[in-house]
Amino acid sequence: MMNSWLTDHASTAMAFQVFGWLLAGALLGSLYFLTLRWNVRILVSGRALLPFGLQLIRFAVVAAALTIVARSFGALPLLAAALGLLVARTVVLRWEMQP
């Protein structure tokens, strides 16, 4: 009986951790894709070098964050954070496409 409680408790704790990483990835993805709009506006204004540099910085921040998650916490948190990033992409793009 006690073993079942420990298993349930561990499963619940893991679910909360996965949800936390999903949320962290969604936050990172939201920032990444919302700043993409800003980057495109700068590019359209005629300045080409600044948006290129900003894009490199944005990409480096996401790559560094996901690398830290993978090295420090493992595969499951990395997958959850990456999924959160993809969910944020979908939400931000649908939000931006609304008339």
Buried (B, 14 or more C-beta within 10 A) or exposed (E): EEEEEEEEEEEEEEEEBBEBBBBBBBBBBBBBBBBBEEBEEBBEEEEEEEBEEBBEEBEEBBEEBBEEBBEEBEEEBBBBBBBBBEBBBEBBEEEEEEE
